[in-house]
């Protein structure tokens, strides 16, 4: 039974067996936040929330400022948008609060 939801991550309540993937805005390296798309997203606040969850939390991003997450490279891409990429090749990662199996 695959169930998805579109709620604010702060309102999420863990249920045993949940797999949590959060599609959050990518952190602008060194800023601890994201200002893209006209939205201010506090990446550092999200990281603290994710680490406090009883089950694993997954999310994708480029390099992030918090080194306490496990990460697995997804791909290298040429980024044509974004305030910090300027058309450079960047690595995209899957991050997790638990080790990858």
C-alpha positions as CSV (number, residue, x, y, z in Angstrom):
1,X,0.0,0.0,0.0
2,X,1.8,3.1,-1.3
3,X,0.5,6.2,0.2
4,X,1.9,9.7,-0.5
5,X,1.0,12.9,1.1
6,X,1.7,16.5,0.5
7,X,2.0,18.1,3.9
8,X,4.3,20.5,5.7
9,X,7.1,18.3,7.0
10,X,6.6,19.8,10.5
11,X,3.1,18.3,10.6
12,X,4.3,14.7,9.8
13,X,3.8,12.1,12.5
14,X,5.9,8.9,12.1
15,X,4.1,5.5,11.8
16,X,5.9,2.3,12.0
17,X,7.1,1.1,8.6
18,X,6.9,4.5,7.0
19,X,9.5,5.4,4.3
20,X,9.9,9.2,4.4
21,X,11.2,11.1,1.3
22,X,11.0,14.8,1.6
23,X,11.1,16.8,-1.7
24,X,12.6,19.9,-0.1
25,X,14.3,22.8,-2.0
26,X,18.0,22.3,-2.5
27,X,20.2,24.2,-0.1
28,X,22.2,27.0,-1.6
29,X,25.6,25.9,-0.6
30,X,27.0,27.9,2.3
31,X,23.7,29.7,3.0
32,X,21.8,27.1,5.0
33,X,18.7,28.0,3.2
34,X,17.1,28.3,-0.2
35,X,15.7,31.5,-1.7
36,X,14.9,30.1,-5.1
37,X,11.4,30.2,-6.6
38,X,10.4,33.1,-4.4
39,X,10.3,30.8,-1.3
40,X,12.5,31.1,1.8
41,X,13.2,27.6,3.1
42,X,15.3,27.1,6.2
43,X,17.5,24.0,5.3
44,X,19.2,24.0,8.7
45,X,15.9,23.8,10.5
46,X,14.8,20.9,8.2
47,X,18.1,19.0,8.9
48,X,17.5,19.2,12.7
49,X,13.9,18.0,12.2
50,X,15.0,15.1,10.0
51,X,17.6,13.9,12.5
52,X,15.0,14.0,15.3
53,X,12.7,11.6,13.5
54,X,12.4,8.0,14.9
55,X,12.5,6.5,11.4
56,X,14.8,7.2,8.4
57,X,14.3,10.4,6.4
58,X,15.5,10.7,2.8
59,X,15.9,13.8,0.6
60,X,17.9,14.9,-2.5
61,X,20.2,17.9,-2.8
62,X,23.6,19.0,-4.1
63,X,26.3,19.4,-1.4
64,X,24.8,20.5,1.9
65,X,26.3,22.3,4.9
66,X,25.4,19.5,7.5
67,X,27.9,16.7,7.3
68,X,26.0,14.4,9.7
69,X,23.9,12.7,7.0
70,X,24.7,9.6,5.0
71,X,24.9,10.4,1.2
72,X,24.9,8.4,-2.0
73,X,25.7,10.0,-5.3
74,X,22.8,9.9,-7.8
75,X,24.3,11.7,-10.8
76,X,26.4,14.6,-12.1
77,X,24.5,17.2,-14.0
78,X,25.1,20.4,-15.8
79,X,23.1,23.0,-13.9
80,X,21.7,25.9,-16.0
81,X,19.6,27.4,-13.2
82,X,20.3,28.3,-9.6
83,X,22.1,31.2,-7.9
84,X,25.2,29.2,-7.0
85,X,25.7,26.8,-9.9
86,X,26.3,29.2,-12.8
87,X,26.2,26.4,-15.4
88,X,28.8,24.3,-13.7
89,X,28.7,20.5,-13.4
90,X,27.3,19.5,-10.0
91,X,26.8,16.3,-8.2
92,X,23.3,15.4,-7.0
93,X,23.0,13.2,-3.9
94,X,20.4,11.2,-2.0
95,X,20.8,11.9,1.7
96,X,19.6,9.8,4.6
97,X,19.5,9.9,8.4
98,X,20.4,6.2,8.4
99,X,23.0,4.2,6.5
100,X,22.1,2.9,3.1
101,X,21.8,-0.9,2.9
